[in-house]
Amino acid sequence: DDGAGYVTATSAGSHYGHYINMDGDDSKDNAQLILKYRGSAAQPEADAAIEDIVNEAISSSELKPTLSLNLDNVPVSASVKKTMLEEFEKIYNMLNFKELGHDIFKRWYIDGRLYHHLVIDENNPSAGIQEIRYIDTVKIRKVKQVKKKKDPVTGATVVDKVDEFFIYQEKPGAQASGVKLTADSISYITSGLLDEHRKKIVSFLHKALKPITQLRMMEDSLVIYRLARAPERRMFYIDVGNLPRGKAEQYMKDIMAKYRNKLVYDAKTGEIRDDRKHMSMLEDFWLPRREGGRGTEVTSLPGGDNLGQIDDVIYFQKRLYRSLNVPMNRLEQEQQFSLGRATEISRDELKFQKFIDRLRNRFSYLFYEILRKQLILKNVITEEDWNSWKAKVTVDYLRDNHFSELKEAELLREKIQSLDQISQYVGEYFSKEWVQKNVLMFDDQEIDNMNREIAAAQAQEPEDDQGVV
């Protein structure tokens, strides 16, 4: 479930296995697949969609950090919480997330996985992590060494032990052995997405590979068609008289070399060059005319009439954005950004915000794993402590989505209006606790905190009144 390759330890030796996708994908291993993701992400339309996703997920501010650690629900003392916040800030600074957060998230989104080497002082492990280094995902892979044995009673083969480690190779695919790294020294997070065989980690871009390829083919074919059909074709009727066949063909070649013009389109660079070295029937048509017919004549064929239609290209652009879960209205750059009430927010924008929240939750595992190792190294907590309340540790991201702000403001406004209408019935038909739970949507902890704060404020008011003369 984490995209690791497998080594089966037997008496005859070991072997590495690579999973091959048989659906027409030429990527035989993870390294080739990642390179394909990076090439697809470099396309202009895909890059624009990815930038929209990354900009929504990672918001920067000069006054506030991009993300912060939330320990409100963690059942530990205030001193431990303070230590955890300090260590989280150190990790945040070692990653240089304030400046590189956008690039780190984009790298994880495109590659589908992210590796960091955690450097510690072997002579003083309790000092914690000293440095966090990024490792290129193409050059490293996770390996599981599975040791099996036979059950003496049933004779079935069972798994005796599984060892996990990482192999780093400067040149992927080389025959030379790589560097073996322990699992604890590497921070490894994935996209959480698997292929249909559930044996290989794929990127969020995986389902967009086909639309990107189709879009490129359609754009190239459209340019070639326009270049081929835009000019009017000349038709040369060459009078060869009663020349023999061989001399007639040579005479036509001489005339063609004198008047022919050939334009060649390069799909990679988008350049057009004049190439006269090869015979071509694309621009002009040369037809011999025997003696007795009309003499040499030059006529023209009309060019194409439907050169302005690009509906098929727009279709594949929309299909690309749809495959990346980006709202369609973001494709039209000329469309104005409207700021209205929450009831005017499109469904696509709400779905997009939920998708961004899922990406953030998955990306937070980067900080969870590094923070866990840091706290255990420094003897702040134990492995059992972390496992008991790790689900209550959350990472809060700085939000810059105006639609989410509008939605929250609109919901609060509706709650206050409902509270005004029902407040006259509180104590007669409805209790205060029922209103807090069903109108204001408070949970039990929020109700306790709110009652405590109200009681503290009411107890402070008489003291303030006594000081007034």
Summary of the structure (lengths in Angstrom):
residues: 469
radius of gyration: 33.8
end to end distance: 71.4
largest distance: 127.4
contacts: 1188
relative contact order: 0.12
helix: 46%
strand: 20%
